[in-house]
Amino acid sequence: MEPDDKILDELKKLREIQQDLLDGQKAALSIQRQQFEMAKAQFTRAEKLNDRAEKIQDTSARLMAAARKTMVFVLPVILFLLVYLTWLIFR
């Protein structure tokens, strides 16, 4: 073999190695894209869940406020009825 043939063989080997490395990088990039898409989907789902949780908490807060306002009226009425019932029993 002549020196030029050896150099050509070595260059071909280098090109094959570089092609293998490039193929590996393409595969890694593909996997990273898939992971990015999965993370993006999870983020979207998490945002939806947070929005839903906020709506539920707002509804709960309104219900609790209404219950407090109602108790201000109902408790004195119940107390009055208990006193009246006690008076009727012991009269």
Secondary structure, 3 states (H helix, E strand, C coil): CCHHHHHHHHHHHHHHHHHHHHHHHHHHHHHHHHHHHHHHHHHHHHHHHHHHHHHHHHHHHHHHHHHHHHHHHHHHHHHHHHHHHHHHHCC
